[in-house]
Amino acid sequence: MKKIGVLTSGGDCSGMNATIRSAVRTALRMNLTVTGFRKGFAGLIKGDTLPLDSRAVSGIMHRGGTFLQSARCPEFRTPEGQRTALDNLRRLGIEGLVVIGGDGSLNGALALHRHGFPVVGIPASIDNDIAFTDMAIGVDTALNNIIYAVDCIKDTASSHARAFVIEVMGRNSGYLASVSGIATGAECVIVPETECDLVQLCIQLRHRYQEGRDNAIIIVAEGAGEARTIADTIKDAIGFETRVTVLGHYQRGGAPSVFDRLLASRFGKRAVELLLEGMSGVMVGLSCHNLIATPIEEVVKTEKRPHEDMLQLAEMLGI
């Protein structure tokens, strides 16, 4: 193998640049040439490339997002789009590909593997909903962003005796909500994995109010309910003045944490090593601090189990 490609796809997250840097520098050390594809699989279809050398990836580790950019690409889901991408890879002399992204990106990687093209996937998604890895790139930074925002909101909640309903990302995973709720001492966390009894929540908040605690933080995962509806229910039930804050894409940005920089560096290096070892159709993952490689086919068809330990901890702490 003399030449490999790298792309980032799907939702961006902090740590993607550090992953690209690690993959490129590892490849260069092993006398490989590296080509980057702009805007994920769309760049693969259009042949939108740029050479990646040591200088190209210098000074990017601390930057959030991805300098290769990312985009959704419905065209790649079609047989015609996949054939075009494969033709471009062969025309460019690329013999292996590193795909960095979430579940949709991994499905794209699997499609190339099924066509016989060597590919290794790296999980990057703030939702932490990808199976066979304890953590994906970007999760830790997103959590730090959430915690900083919630701490700031707690100050104004206390000053004005208000209840704040704060919506975080996560799609159908409550990981961000549950962990940030524990770390910030929120009064309640609402996640998709467990059913929320709003009536009981209002009773608990009313009891707090009667004890003299006149503010509250409720963190809700975006897949668990509509923040405005929850806030209105609380206001109508107990008279709390309520406010809603949707953190949105703020969670995805910013300089990656130390954990994400190290995880990204480990994943990028290992992905290149696996390609050189002749592996294909696998995803690099983290298991009990060790790196593992799992067939992408197993990854995409396996639903990640809820983080029951975090949910139990939240319940034990009265959240």
Phi and psi restraints in degrees (value plus and minus 20) as a CYANA .aco file:
   2 LYS   PHI    -134.2   -94.2
   2 LYS   PSI     -44.7    -4.7
   3 LYS   PHI    -164.4  -124.4
   3 LYS   PSI     112.6   152.6
   4 ILE   PHI    -146.7  -106.7
   4 ILE   PSI     144.1   184.1
   5 GLY   PHI    -138.0   -98.0
   5 GLY   PSI     138.8   178.8
   6 VAL   PHI    -157.3  -117.3
   6 VAL   PSI     117.7   157.7
   7 LEU   PHI    -166.0  -126.0
   7 LEU   PSI     135.7   175.7
   8 THR   PHI    -136.7   -96.7
   8 THR   PSI     119.1   159.1
   9 SER   PHI    -162.5  -122.5
   9 SER   PSI     139.9   179.9
  10 GLY   PHI      56.1    96.1
  10 GLY   PSI    -174.4  -134.4
  11 GLY   PHI     -86.5   -46.5
  11 GLY   PSI     117.0   157.0
  12 ASP   PHI     -99.0   -59.0
  12 ASP   PSI     145.4   185.4
  13 CYS   PHI    -181.8  -141.8
  13 CYS   PSI     139.6   179.6
  14 SER   PHI     -88.6   -48.6
  14 SER   PSI     116.8   156.8
  15 GLY   PHI      90.0   130.0
  15 GLY   PSI     -35.3     4.7
  16 MET   PHI     -82.5   -42.5
  16 MET   PSI     -63.6   -23.6
  17 ASN   PHI     -82.5   -42.5
  17 ASN   PSI     -59.7   -19.7
  18 ALA   PHI     -84.5   -44.5
  18 ALA   PSI     -53.1   -13.1
  19 THR   PHI     -88.2   -48.2
  19 THR   PSI     -66.2   -26.2
  20 ILE   PHI     -78.3   -38.3
  20 ILE   PSI     -67.0   -27.0
  21 ARG   PHI     -76.8   -36.8
  21 ARG   PSI     -66.2   -26.2
  22 SER   PHI     -84.5   -44.5
  22 SER   PSI     -64.9   -24.9
  23 ALA   PHI     -82.3   -42.3
  23 ALA   PSI     -63.3   -23.3
  24 VAL   PHI     -86.0   -46.0
  24 VAL   PSI     -67.6   -27.6
  25 ARG   PHI     -85.9   -45.9
  25 ARG   PSI     -56.3   -16.3
  26 THR   PHI     -84.4   -44.4
  26 THR   PSI     -65.3   -25.3
  27 ALA   PHI     -82.1   -42.1
  27 ALA   PSI     -62.6   -22.6
  28 LEU   PHI     -83.3   -43.3
  28 LEU   PSI     -59.1   -19.1
  29 ARG   PHI     -82.0   -42.0
  29 ARG   PSI     -46.7    -6.7
  30 MET   PHI    -120.3   -80.3
  30 MET   PSI      -1.2    38.8
  31 ASN   PHI      44.3    84.3
  31 ASN   PSI      13.9    53.9
  32 LEU   PHI    -121.0   -81.0
  32 LEU   PSI     133.5   173.5
  33 THR   PHI    -117.4   -77.4
  33 THR   PSI     122.3   162.3
  34 VAL   PHI    -143.9  -103.9
  34 VAL   PSI     114.8   154.8
  35 THR   PHI    -138.7   -98.7
  35 THR   PSI     112.2   152.2
  36 GLY   PHI    -118.7   -78.7
  36 GLY   PSI     125.8   165.8
  37 PHE   PHI    -130.3   -90.3
  37 PHE   PSI     106.5   146.5
  38 ARG   PHI     -97.0   -57.0
  38 ARG   PSI     120.7   160.7
  39 LYS   PHI      38.8    78.8
  39 LYS   PSI      22.4    62.4
  40 GLY   PHI      42.3    82.3
  40 GLY   PSI    -158.1  -118.1
  41 PHE   PHI     -87.5   -47.5
  41 PHE   PSI     -42.5    -2.5
  42 ALA   PHI     -82.8   -42.8
  42 ALA   PSI     -60.7   -20.7
  43 GLY   PHI     -88.1   -48.1
  43 GLY   PSI     -50.4   -10.4
  44 LEU   PHI     -85.8   -45.8
  44 LEU   PSI     -59.9   -19.9
  45 ILE   PHI     -93.8   -53.8
  45 ILE   PSI     -59.0   -19.0
  46 LYS   PHI    -104.1   -64.1
  46 LYS   PSI     -31.6     8.4
  47 GLY   PHI      51.1    91.1
  47 GLY   PSI      11.4    51.4
  48 ASP   PHI    -106.9   -66.9
  48 ASP   PSI      79.6   119.6
  49 THR   PHI    -144.6  -104.6
  49 THR   PSI     145.7   185.7
  50 LEU   PHI    -169.3  -129.3
  50 LEU   PSI     121.9   161.9
  51 PRO   PHI     -90.3   -50.3
  51 PRO   PSI     119.6   159.6
  52 LEU   PHI    -135.0   -95.0
  52 LEU   PSI      88.8   128.8
  53 ASP   PHI    -137.1   -97.1
  53 ASP   PSI    -193.9  -153.9
  54 SER   PHI     -80.6   -40.6
  54 SER   PSI     -58.5   -18.5
  55 ARG   PHI     -88.3   -48.3
  55 ARG   PSI     -56.6   -16.6
  56 ALA   PHI     -83.0   -43.0
  56 ALA   PSI     -49.9    -9.9
  57 VAL   PHI    -125.8   -85.8
  57 VAL   PSI      -7.6    32.4
  58 SER   PHI     -97.9   -57.9
  58 SER   PSI     116.5   156.5
  59 GLY   PHI      53.2    93.2
  59 GLY   PSI       4.8    44.8
  60 ILE   PHI    -133.3   -93.3
  60 ILE   PSI     -31.1     8.9
  61 MET   PHI     -78.9   -38.9
  61 MET   PSI     -56.5   -16.5
  62 HIS   PHI    -103.2   -63.2
  62 HIS   PSI     -25.6    14.4
  63 ARG   PHI    -110.0   -70.0
  63 ARG   PSI     117.0   157.0
  64 GLY   PHI     -95.0   -55.0
  64 GLY   PSI     154.4   194.4
  65 GLY   PHI      49.6    89.6
  65 GLY   PSI    -173.8  -133.8
  66 THR   PHI    -161.0  -121.0
  66 THR   PSI     105.9   145.9
  67 PHE   PHI     -93.6   -53.6
  67 PHE   PSI     -36.5     3.5
  68 LEU   PHI     -97.8   -57.8
  68 LEU   PSI     -31.8     8.2
  69 GLN   PHI      45.6    85.6
  69 GLN   PSI     147.4   187.4
  70 SER   PHI    -162.3  -122.3
  70 SER   PSI     136.9   176.9
  71 ALA   PHI    -182.6  -142.6
  71 ALA   PSI     134.9   174.9
  72 ARG   PHI     -98.3   -58.3
  72 ARG   PSI     129.6   169.6
  73 CYS   PHI    -163.5  -123.5
  73 CYS   PSI      62.7   102.7
  74 PRO   PHI     -78.8   -38.8
  74 PRO   PSI     -49.1    -9.1
  75 GLU   PHI     -81.6   -41.6
  75 GLU   PSI     -51.8   -11.8
  76 PHE   PHI     -89.5   -49.5
  76 PHE   PSI     -38.2     1.8
  77 ARG   PHI     -94.8   -54.8
  77 ARG   PSI     -32.4     7.6
  78 THR   PHI    -111.4   -71.4
  78 THR   PSI     131.4   171.4
  79 PRO   PHI     -77.5   -37.5
  79 PRO   PSI     -56.6   -16.6
  80 GLU   PHI     -85.7   -45.7
  80 GLU   PSI     -62.2   -22.2
  81 GLY   PHI     -83.9   -43.9
  81 GLY   PSI     -60.1   -20.1
  82 GLN   PHI     -87.3   -47.3
  82 GLN   PSI     -58.5   -18.5
  83 ARG   PHI     -85.0   -45.0
  83 ARG   PSI     -59.5   -19.5
  84 THR   PHI     -83.1   -43.1
  84 THR   PSI     -63.5   -23.5
  85 ALA   PHI     -81.5   -41.5
  85 ALA   PSI     -64.8   -24.8
  86 LEU   PHI     -84.1   -44.1
  86 LEU   PSI     -59.7   -19.7
  87 ASP   PHI     -81.3   -41.3
  87 ASP   PSI     -61.9   -21.9
  88 ASN   PHI     -85.8   -45.8
  88 ASN   PSI     -61.0   -21.0
  89 LEU   PHI     -80.9   -40.9
  89 LEU   PSI     -64.2   -24.2
  90 ARG   PHI     -89.5   -49.5
  90 ARG   PSI     -59.2   -19.2
  91 ARG   PHI     -82.0   -42.0
  91 ARG   PSI     -56.0   -16.0
  92 LEU   PHI    -102.7   -62.7
  92 LEU   PSI     -25.1    14.9
  93 GLY   PHI      56.0    96.0
  93 GLY   PSI       1.6    41.6
  94 ILE   PHI    -105.2   -65.2
  94 ILE   PSI     111.6   151.6
  95 GLU   PHI    -129.7   -89.7
  95 GLU   PSI     -26.5    13.5
  96 GLY   PHI    -181.7  -141.7
  96 GLY   PSI     136.6   176.6
  97 LEU   PHI    -157.8  -117.8
  97 LEU   PSI     117.5   157.5
  98 VAL   PHI    -125.9   -85.9
  98 VAL   PSI     101.9   141.9
  99 VAL   PHI    -131.3   -91.3
  99 VAL   PSI     102.7   142.7
 100 ILE   PHI    -132.4   -92.4
 100 ILE   PSI      98.5   138.5
 101 GLY   PHI     149.3   189.3
 101 GLY   PSI    -186.5  -146.5
 102 GLY   PHI    -112.4   -72.4
 102 GLY   PSI    -174.4  -134.4
 103 ASP   PHI     -85.2   -45.2
 103 ASP   PSI     -57.4   -17.4
 104 GLY   PHI     -84.1   -44.1
 104 GLY   PSI     -60.6   -20.6
 105 SER   PHI     -85.7   -45.7
 105 SER   PSI     -59.1   -19.1
 106 LEU   PHI     -87.0   -47.0
 106 LEU   PSI     -54.3   -14.3
 107 ASN   PHI     -83.7   -43.7
 107 ASN   PSI     -58.1   -18.1
 108 GLY   PHI     -84.2   -44.2
 108 GLY   PSI     -62.0   -22.0
 109 ALA   PHI     -81.6   -41.6
 109 ALA   PSI     -60.3   -20.3
 110 LEU   PHI     -83.6   -43.6
 110 LEU   PSI     -58.1   -18.1
 111 ALA   PHI     -81.0   -41.0
 111 ALA   PSI     -62.6   -22.6
 112 LEU   PHI     -85.2   -45.2
 112 LEU   PSI     -61.4   -21.4
 113 HIS   PHI     -80.0   -40.0
 113 HIS   PSI     -61.1   -21.1
 114 ARG   PHI     -87.0   -47.0
 114 ARG   PSI     -42.5    -2.5
 115 HIS   PHI    -105.0   -65.0
 115 HIS   PSI     -17.3    22.7
 116 GLY   PHI      71.2   111.2
 116 GLY   PSI      -9.5    30.5
 117 PHE   PHI    -117.3   -77.3
 117 PHE   PSI     111.3   151.3
 118 PRO   PHI     -86.0   -46.0
 118 PRO   PSI     106.0   146.0
 119 VAL   PHI    -168.3  -128.3
 119 VAL   PSI     123.4   163.4
 120 VAL   PHI    -148.0  -108.0
 120 VAL   PSI     114.7   154.7
 121 GLY   PHI    -121.3   -81.3
 121 GLY   PSI     130.9   170.9
 122 ILE   PHI    -147.7  -107.7
 122 ILE   PSI     104.3   144.3
 123 PRO   PHI     -95.5   -55.5
 123 PRO   PSI     103.4   143.4
 124 ALA   PHI    -159.4  -119.4
 124 ALA   PSI      85.1   125.1
 125 SER   PHI    -186.5  -146.5
 125 SER   PSI     108.8   148.8
 126 ILE   PHI     -89.4   -49.4
 126 ILE   PSI     -36.2     3.8
 127 ASP   PHI     -91.7   -51.7
 127 ASP   PSI     -40.5    -0.5
 128 ASN   PHI      32.9    72.9
 128 ASN   PSI      24.2    64.2
 129 ASP   PHI    -132.2   -92.2
 129 ASP   PSI      -3.4    36.6
 130 ILE   PHI    -116.0   -76.0
 130 ILE   PSI     108.0   148.0
 131 ALA   PHI     -90.6   -50.6
 131 ALA   PSI     139.6   179.6
 132 PHE   PHI      46.1    86.1
 132 PHE   PSI       6.4    46.4
 133 THR   PHI    -171.2  -131.2
 133 THR   PSI     112.9   152.9
 134 ASP   PHI     -84.0   -44.0
 134 ASP   PSI     -58.6   -18.6
 135 MET   PHI    -160.0  -120.0
 135 MET   PSI     123.9   163.9
 136 ALA   PHI    -121.6   -81.6
 136 ALA   PSI     140.1   180.1
 137 ILE   PHI     -82.7   -42.7
 137 ILE   PSI     115.9   155.9
 138 GLY   PHI      80.7   120.7
 138 GLY   PSI     -38.4     1.6
 139 VAL   PHI     -85.4   -45.4
 139 VAL   PSI     -69.4   -29.4
 140 ASP   PHI     -82.9   -42.9
 140 ASP   PSI     -61.7   -21.7
 141 THR   PHI     -84.6   -44.6
 141 THR   PSI     -62.0   -22.0
 142 ALA   PHI     -80.3   -40.3
 142 ALA   PSI     -61.4   -21.4
 143 LEU   PHI     -82.5   -42.5
 143 LEU   PSI     -63.0   -23.0
 144 ASN   PHI     -82.9   -42.9
 144 ASN   PSI     -58.1   -18.1
 145 ASN   PHI     -82.5   -42.5
 145 ASN   PSI     -65.0   -25.0
 146 ILE   PHI     -82.2   -42.2
 146 ILE   PSI     -66.7   -26.7
 147 ILE   PHI     -81.5   -41.5
 147 ILE   PSI     -61.2   -21.2
 148 TYR   PHI     -81.9   -41.9
 148 TYR   PSI     -64.6   -24.6
 149 ALA   PHI     -84.7   -44.7
 149 ALA   PSI     -63.9   -23.9
 150 VAL   PHI     -84.9   -44.9
 150 VAL   PSI     -61.1   -21.1
 151 ASP   PHI     -79.0   -39.0
 151 ASP   PSI     -60.6   -20.6
 152 CYS   PHI     -85.2   -45.2
 152 CYS   PSI     -62.6   -22.6
 153 ILE   PHI     -87.0   -47.0
 153 ILE   PSI     -53.7   -13.7
 154 LYS   PHI     -80.0   -40.0
 154 LYS   PSI     -54.3   -14.3
 155 ASP   PHI     -82.1   -42.1
 155 ASP   PSI     -66.8   -26.8
 156 THR   PHI     -95.5   -55.5
 156 THR   PSI     -49.4    -9.4
 157 ALA   PHI     -81.8   -41.8
 157 ALA   PSI     -60.6   -20.6
 158 SER   PHI     -88.7   -48.7
 158 SER   PSI     -61.4   -21.4
 159 SER   PHI     -83.7   -43.7
 159 SER   PSI     -55.5   -15.5
 160 HIS   PHI    -130.7   -90.7
 160 HIS   PSI     -12.4    27.6
 161 ALA   PHI      33.2    73.2
 161 ALA   PSI      38.2    78.2
 162 ARG   PHI    -143.3  -103.3
 162 ARG   PSI     139.5   179.5
 163 ALA   PHI    -122.0   -82.0
 163 ALA   PSI     109.4   149.4
 164 PHE   PHI    -130.5   -90.5
 164 PHE   PSI     109.0   149.0
 165 VAL   PHI    -121.7   -81.7
 165 VAL   PSI      97.1   137.1
 166 ILE   PHI    -133.1   -93.1
 166 ILE   PSI      99.3   139.3
 167 GLU   PHI    -114.9   -74.9
 167 GLU   PSI     108.7   148.7
 168 VAL   PHI    -135.4   -95.4
 168 VAL   PSI     145.3   185.3
 169 MET   PHI     -96.2   -56.2
 169 MET   PSI    -197.6  -157.6
 170 GLY   PHI     118.3   158.3
 170 GLY   PSI     -25.1    14.9
 171 ARG   PHI      30.0    70.0
 171 ARG   PSI    -135.2   -95.2
 172 ASN   PHI    -117.9   -77.9
 172 ASN   PSI      -6.3    33.7
 173 SER   PHI    -131.2   -91.2
 173 SER   PSI     114.8   154.8
 174 GLY   PHI    -117.0   -77.0
 174 GLY   PSI      -3.8    36.2
 175 TYR   PHI     -81.1   -41.1
 175 TYR   PSI     -71.2   -31.2
 176 LEU   PHI     -79.4   -39.4
 176 LEU   PSI     -62.5   -22.5
 177 ALA   PHI     -86.3   -46.3
 177 ALA   PSI     -66.6   -26.6
 178 SER   PHI     -88.1   -48.1
 178 SER   PSI     -64.5   -24.5
 179 VAL   PHI     -88.1   -48.1
 179 VAL   PSI     -63.3   -23.3
 180 SER   PHI     -87.8   -47.8
 180 SER   PSI     -52.1   -12.1
 181 GLY   PHI     -84.2   -44.2
 181 GLY   PSI     -62.0   -22.0
 182 ILE   PHI     -84.7   -44.7
 182 ILE   PSI     -65.6   -25.6
 183 ALA   PHI     -91.6   -51.6
 183 ALA   PSI     -41.7    -1.7
 184 THR   PHI    -126.0   -86.0
 184 THR   PSI     -25.3    14.7
 185 GLY   PHI      50.3    90.3
 185 GLY   PSI      16.8    56.8
 186 ALA   PHI     -84.0   -44.0
 186 ALA   PSI     133.5   173.5
 187 GLU   PHI     -95.7   -55.7
 187 GLU   PSI     -47.4    -7.4
 188 CYS   PHI    -176.0  -136.0
 188 CYS   PSI     124.9   164.9
 189 VAL   PHI    -146.4  -106.4
 189 VAL   PSI     112.2   152.2
 190 ILE   PHI    -135.8   -95.8
 190 ILE   PSI      97.7   137.7
 191 VAL   PHI    -148.4  -108.4
 191 VAL   PSI     138.2   178.2
 192 PRO   PHI     -87.7   -47.7
 192 PRO   PSI     -44.9    -4.9
 193 GLU   PHI     -90.7   -50.7
 193 GLU   PSI     -41.9    -1.9
 194 THR   PHI    -151.6  -111.6
 194 THR   PSI     127.3   167.3
 195 GLU   PHI     -97.7   -57.7
 195 GLU   PSI     115.4   155.4
 196 CYS   PHI    -120.9   -80.9
 196 CYS   PSI     108.5   148.5
 197 ASP   PHI    -116.4   -76.4
 197 ASP   PSI      80.0   120.0
 198 LEU   PHI     -84.6   -44.6
 198 LEU   PSI     -51.6   -11.6
 199 VAL   PHI     -83.3   -43.3
 199 VAL   PSI     -67.5   -27.5
 200 GLN   PHI     -84.7   -44.7
 200 GLN   PSI     -57.4   -17.4
 201 LEU   PHI     -80.1   -40.1
 201 LEU   PSI     -63.7   -23.7
 202 CYS   PHI     -86.2   -46.2
 202 CYS   PSI     -56.0   -16.0
 203 ILE   PHI     -82.8   -42.8
 203 ILE   PSI     -63.3   -23.3
 204 GLN   PHI     -83.8   -43.8
 204 GLN   PSI     -62.5   -22.5
 205 LEU   PHI     -87.5   -47.5
 205 LEU   PSI     -57.6   -17.6
 206 ARG   PHI     -84.0   -44.0
 206 ARG   PSI     -59.8   -19.8
 207 HIS   PHI     -82.8   -42.8
 207 HIS   PSI     -61.4   -21.4
 208 ARG   PHI     -81.1   -41.1
 208 ARG   PSI     -63.3   -23.3
 209 TYR   PHI     -82.5   -42.5
 209 TYR   PSI     -60.9   -20.9
 210 GLN   PHI     -85.9   -45.9
 210 GLN   PSI     -46.1    -6.1
 211 GLU   PHI    -101.6   -61.6
 211 GLU   PSI     -24.6    15.4
 212 GLY   PHI      81.4   121.4
 212 GLY   PSI     -17.9    22.1
 213 ARG   PHI    -115.4   -75.4
 213 ARG   PSI      84.1   124.1
 214 ASP   PHI    -123.7   -83.7
 214 ASP   PSI       3.2    43.2
 215 ASN   PHI    -165.2  -125.2
 215 ASN   PSI     140.8   180.8
 216 ALA   PHI    -178.0  -138.0
 216 ALA   PSI     131.5   171.5
 217 ILE   PHI    -139.4   -99.4
 217 ILE   PSI     103.4   143.4
 218 ILE   PHI    -138.5   -98.5
 218 ILE   PSI      99.9   139.9
 219 ILE   PHI    -123.8   -83.8
 219 ILE   PSI     107.3   147.3
 220 VAL   PHI    -143.6  -103.6
 220 VAL   PSI     111.7   151.7
 221 ALA   PHI     -93.7   -53.7
 221 ALA   PSI     122.4   162.4
 222 GLU   PHI     -80.0   -40.0
 222 GLU   PSI     -46.0    -6.0
 223 GLY   PHI    -107.7   -67.7
 223 GLY   PSI     -16.7    23.3
 224 ALA   PHI    -125.0   -85.0
 224 ALA   PSI     -29.8    10.2
 225 GLY   PHI     140.8   180.8
 225 GLY   PSI     149.7   189.7
 226 GLU   PHI    -113.7   -73.7
 226 GLU   PSI     100.9   140.9
 227 ALA   PHI     -77.9   -37.9
 227 ALA   PSI     -61.8   -21.8
 228 ARG   PHI     -84.4   -44.4
 228 ARG   PSI     -61.5   -21.5
 229 THR   PHI     -82.5   -42.5
 229 THR   PSI     -63.0   -23.0
 230 ILE   PHI     -83.6   -43.6
 230 ILE   PSI     -63.2   -23.2
 231 ALA   PHI     -83.1   -43.1
 231 ALA   PSI     -61.8   -21.8
 232 ASP   PHI     -86.1   -46.1
 232 ASP   PSI     -57.0   -17.0
 233 THR   PHI     -82.6   -42.6
 233 THR   PSI     -63.9   -23.9
 234 ILE   PHI     -83.4   -43.4
 234 ILE   PSI     -64.0   -24.0
 235 LYS   PHI     -83.4   -43.4
 235 LYS   PSI     -64.4   -24.4
 236 ASP   PHI     -89.0   -49.0
 236 ASP   PSI     -53.3   -13.3
 237 ALA   PHI     -99.5   -59.5
 237 ALA   PSI     -59.6   -19.6
 238 ILE   PHI    -148.5  -108.5
 238 ILE   PSI     -19.5    20.5
 239 GLY   PHI      60.2   100.2
 239 GLY   PSI     -15.2    24.8
 240 PHE   PHI     -81.4   -41.4
 240 PHE   PSI     113.1   153.1
 241 GLU   PHI     -91.8   -51.8
 241 GLU   PSI     104.0   144.0
 242 THR   PHI    -137.9   -97.9
 242 THR   PSI     131.0   171.0
 243 ARG   PHI    -154.5  -114.5
 243 ARG   PSI     132.1   172.1
 244 VAL   PHI    -138.0   -98.0
 244 VAL   PSI     113.7   153.7
 245 THR   PHI    -147.4  -107.4
 245 THR   PSI     100.5   140.5
 246 VAL   PHI    -122.6   -82.6
 246 VAL   PSI      91.3   131.3
 247 LEU   PHI     -91.3   -51.3
 247 LEU   PSI     -50.1   -10.1
 248 GLY   PHI      34.7    74.7
 248 GLY   PSI    -160.9  -120.9
 249 HIS   PHI     -93.9   -53.9
 249 HIS   PSI     -26.8    13.2
 250 TYR   PHI     -73.3   -33.3
 250 TYR   PSI     -53.7   -13.7
 251 GLN   PHI     -86.6   -46.6
 251 GLN   PSI     -45.2    -5.2
 252 ARG   PHI    -103.3   -63.3
 252 ARG   PSI     -39.7     0.3
 253 GLY   PHI    -118.6   -78.6
 253 GLY   PSI    -193.5  -153.5
 254 GLY   PHI      73.6   113.6
 254 GLY   PSI     144.0   184.0
 255 ALA   PHI     -81.9   -41.9
 255 ALA   PSI     113.6   153.6
 256 PRO   PHI     -85.8   -45.8
 256 PRO   PSI     127.9   167.9
 257 SER   PHI     -89.4   -49.4
 257 SER   PSI     148.7   188.7
 258 VAL   PHI     -77.8   -37.8
 258 VAL   PSI     -64.5   -24.5
 259 PHE   PHI     -77.6   -37.6
 259 PHE   PSI     -67.3   -27.3
 260 ASP   PHI     -87.2   -47.2
 260 ASP   PSI     -55.8   -15.8
 261 ARG   PHI     -84.3   -44.3
 261 ARG   PSI     -61.9   -21.9
 262 LEU   PHI     -90.9   -50.9
 262 LEU   PSI     -63.4   -23.4
 263 LEU   PHI     -82.3   -42.3
 263 LEU   PSI     -63.9   -23.9
 264 ALA   PHI     -81.0   -41.0
 264 ALA   PSI     -62.5   -22.5
 265 SER   PHI     -84.4   -44.4
 265 SER   PSI     -60.5   -20.5
 266 ARG   PHI     -87.3   -47.3
 266 ARG   PSI     -64.6   -24.6
 267 PHE   PHI     -84.0   -44.0
 267 PHE   PSI     -65.2   -25.2
 268 GLY   PHI     -81.5   -41.5
 268 GLY   PSI     -65.0   -25.0
 269 LYS   PHI     -81.8   -41.8
 269 LYS   PSI     -67.2   -27.2
 270 ARG   PHI     -86.9   -46.9
 270 ARG   PSI     -54.9   -14.9
 271 ALA   PHI     -81.6   -41.6
 271 ALA   PSI     -63.2   -23.2
 272 VAL   PHI     -86.3   -46.3
 272 VAL   PSI     -61.5   -21.5
 273 GLU   PHI     -79.9   -39.9
 273 GLU   PSI     -61.5   -21.5
 274 LEU   PHI     -84.1   -44.1
 274 LEU   PSI     -60.4   -20.4
 275 LEU   PHI     -80.2   -40.2
 275 LEU   PSI     -63.7   -23.7
 276 LEU   PHI     -89.6   -49.6
 276 LEU   PSI     -44.0    -4.0
 277 GLU   PHI    -102.2   -62.2
 277 GLU   PSI     -20.5    19.5
 278 GLY   PHI      68.8   108.8
 278 GLY   PSI      -9.9    30.1
 279 MET   PHI    -101.7   -61.7
 279 MET   PSI     128.0   168.0
 280 SER   PHI    -172.4  -132.4
 280 SER   PSI     134.2   174.2
 281 GLY   PHI      50.5    90.5
 281 GLY   PSI       7.8    47.8
 282 VAL   PHI    -143.0  -103.0
 282 VAL   PSI     138.3   178.3
 283 MET   PHI    -136.0   -96.0
 283 MET   PSI     116.0   156.0
 284 VAL   PHI     -95.5   -55.5
 284 VAL   PSI     117.4   157.4
 285 GLY   PHI    -161.5  -121.5
 285 GLY   PSI     148.7   188.7
 286 LEU   PHI    -132.7   -92.7
 286 LEU   PSI     106.7   146.7
 287 SER   PHI    -157.1  -117.1
 287 SER   PSI      90.7   130.7
 288 CYS   PHI      32.5    72.5
 288 CYS   PSI      27.4    67.4
 289 HIS   PHI      53.9    93.9
 289 HIS   PSI     -23.7    16.3
 290 ASN   PHI    -122.6   -82.6
 290 ASN   PSI     130.1   170.1
 291 LEU   PHI    -107.0   -67.0
 291 LEU   PSI     117.4   157.4
 292 ILE   PHI    -150.7  -110.7
 292 ILE   PSI     144.5   184.5
 293 ALA   PHI    -146.2  -106.2
 293 ALA   PSI     104.2   144.2
 294 THR   PHI    -143.5  -103.5
 294 THR   PSI     116.5   156.5
 295 PRO   PHI     -73.2   -33.2
 295 PRO   PSI     109.8   149.8
 296 ILE   PHI     -79.8   -39.8
 296 ILE   PSI     -52.3   -12.3
 297 GLU   PHI     -78.6   -38.6
 297 GLU   PSI     -58.1   -18.1
 298 GLU   PHI     -91.0   -51.0
 298 GLU   PSI     -57.6   -17.6
 299 VAL   PHI     -83.1   -43.1
 299 VAL   PSI     -70.4   -30.4
 300 VAL   PHI     -93.4   -53.4
 300 VAL   PSI     -40.8    -0.8
 301 LYS   PHI    -117.6   -77.6
 301 LYS   PSI     -20.0    20.0
 302 THR   PHI    -127.6   -87.6
 302 THR   PSI     103.8   143.8
 303 GLU   PHI    -100.9   -60.9
 303 GLU   PSI     107.5   147.5
 304 LYS   PHI     -87.0   -47.0
 304 LYS   PSI     110.5   150.5
 305 ARG   PHI     -88.4   -48.4
 305 ARG   PSI     124.8   164.8
 306 PRO   PHI     -77.0   -37.0
 306 PRO   PSI     128.1   168.1
 307 HIS   PHI     -98.4   -58.4
 307 HIS   PSI      60.1   100.1
 308 GLU   PHI     -82.4   -42.4
 308 GLU   PSI     -50.8   -10.8
 309 ASP   PHI     -84.4   -44.4
 309 ASP   PSI     -57.9   -17.9
 310 MET   PHI     -90.6   -50.6
 310 MET   PSI     -60.5   -20.5
 311 LEU   PHI     -84.5   -44.5
 311 LEU   PSI     -60.3   -20.3
 312 GLN   PHI     -86.5   -46.5
 312 GLN   PSI     -59.7   -19.7
 313 LEU   PHI     -83.4   -43.4
 313 LEU   PSI     -62.8   -22.8
 314 ALA   PHI     -80.7   -40.7
 314 ALA   PSI     -62.2   -22.2
 315 GLU   PHI     -85.6   -45.6
 315 GLU   PSI     -60.9   -20.9
 316 MET   PHI     -84.1   -44.1
 316 MET   PSI     -52.7   -12.7
 317 LEU   PHI    -106.0   -66.0
 317 LEU   PSI     -16.0    24.0
 318 GLY   PHI      59.2    99.2
 318 GLY   PSI       5.7    45.7
